[in-house]
Amino acid sequence: MMKRTLLGVGMALAMVSCNQSTATNEEVKESNAVTQAETGITAEVKTINSEEAKTLLEQEKDLVVLDVRTPEEYTAGHLANARLMNFYDADFTQQLKTLDPSKTYLVYCAVGGRSRQAVQQMQQLGFKLVFDATEGYGALQAAGVPVE
């Protein structure tokens, strides 16, 4: 009897948690739509591997390279001409808002997790074209992308 009660309580909590998560996702979608509508720019995001990133860097001279790792990671080595924008900074979204959304960006981190989240935020802010280097700094370096 006690097991059934605990099981029932657990299932009820799980259902409540799922419902809250869904509501939050809907709110985020609504918020994103408003932000994109305000900018008037249709955002495009492309995920690319390290070889594609190398080619892009060689061909696109006006590309802005964003390193969203920590200052310590950046100091240990970063892509040539990369601009540091620490994903963990409390004002990261505000920092993104200072960038020109009409430019083209290549975003990378250590292994792809932070860059994915940063690119999603940039998409929500209406950035025109953003490339996500999903394999991270080590793979970019191994592919022969110039580093400093």
Summary of the structure (lengths in Angstrom):
residues: 148
radius of gyration: 19.4
end to end distance: 65.3
largest distance: 69.5
contacts: 423
relative contact order: 0.19
helix: 53%
strand: 16%
